[in-house]
Amino acid sequence: MAKQAKTAIKAKSAIDPNAKAFTKVIRCERSPKTGAYIFKESMVHKDNLAAALK
C-alpha cells in the first residue's frame, strides 16, 4: 500500500455552510404539446419543501 502525502490532509471546504439546508426537488410533469413527461429540477430550502411539493 502506498503512503499518503502529508499535504493530502483535508482542508476546510469552500462550500457554503448553509448548503445542507437545501434539497434538490425533481418534479415530473406532462408536456401540454406532446404529452411526454418533462422533469423539472429546482433547489428548495428545507423549510419550504412541503410548499414546493404541493
C-alpha positions, 0 to 999 in steps of 0.5 A: 500500500502506498503512503499518503502525502502529508499535504493530502490532509483535508482542508476546510471546504469552500462550500457554503455552510448553509448548503445542507439546508437545501434539497434538490426537488425533481418534479415530473410533469406532462408536456401540454404539446406532446404529452411526454413527461418533462422533469423539472429540477429546482433547489428548495430550502428545507423549510419550504419543501412541503410548499414546493411539493404541493 
